[in-house]
Amino acid sequence: MPATALVESGSIGKLAAALGTALSRKPGFDAQALRAVMADAASRARYLDDLAFTPRGDLVVSFDEAVVGAAPAGQLRAVLPAAVTRSLLSDFGHRVQRQVIRPERRLVLEPPVSPRPSAPPTAESAPAVDCHRAKCVALTFDDGPGPWTQALLAHLARFHARATFFVVGQNAALSPDVVRQAAEAGHELGNHSWSHRDLTRLTAAQVRDDLRRTDEAIRKAAGVTPSVVRPPYGAVNAVVRAQTPHPLVMWNVDTLDWKYRDAARVTRAALSAAKPGAIILFHDIHPTTVAAIPRVLRGLSARGYHFVTVTQALGGEIPRSGTVFSGVAPAL
């Protein structure tokens, strides 16, 4: 779910004006650059990607270096008081704001999903599988949690399947209950950056901070620290390798579910390319992907596959940090 989902689509103009006012006294601020960022949905999705609330309900909007100002100015941050943002937020944004202000109320941020497993499997009940002897496949889900992640968890539970969720940090902060449910069901949680920025475009310090914030959000939500990282877009360079605290995990089967929002096509892509040791890429933010998963699970189960986490597929042996790998080579 993009950060801009916090803002009502009809209030973008008001948000731009409020940001301009808040940033106007910041050294190096470029008003024309801000107008370019706010001009269309594509640029907003790319650059307006770091929104958060303070415990008082103020909206904090952060821009990377050189996005709305001169590079020497560094990251520029605007704090919009709760009273100002009240008329700008979407219904979802209001719910998130209330959750941050009063976390003890445990508001429901996601729409209800049915059916839901009454007794999901736990991490302790995960089956022991030797993927050097058995046919294993690692299903991986990027960009969540989203509105359909709980439905996905229900599908996986019915097939006693384990998966790896590469979680976006700001989504973990918005939906901590869903992240916790995934961990309690025995799924692996990976770091997928704070707001899905291309890490190769960041400085070393920014990469470290981005991944650290995400680790903290996942640990706060689920009580576990990710042991693997998947860089957004699969973009890696020497800086990213050096600053990443965990192994970098890619994939060797891409269902292209982000491009083709068609459950039948996603199912065919997964079933046709699956092989022992495959790491299959899905995105649980798309309803068509979640709709495809029961057919994927059914089809691969019929062919004798076991569904494991990435770490299980590696026999529990995690390579050193900075390692990039895309698949498992089983000794069948």
Protein Blocks (a to p, Z undefined) as FASTA:
>chain_A
ZZklmpcfklmmmmmmmmmmmmmmpghiafklmmmmmmpmklmmmmmmcccddfkopacd
dddehklccfklopadddddfklmmmmpcfklmmmmmmmmmmmnopafbdcdddddfbdc
dfklpccddfklbccdddddehiacfklmmmmmmmmmnopacdddddfklmmmmmmlmmm
mmmnopacddebjnopafklpcfklmmmmmmmmmmmmmmmnopacfbdcdehhiacfklm
mmpcbdcdddfbdehlmmmgcfklmmmmmmmmgcehiacdddfkbfklmmmmmmmmmmmm
mnopacddfklmnnopacdehiacfbdcddZZ
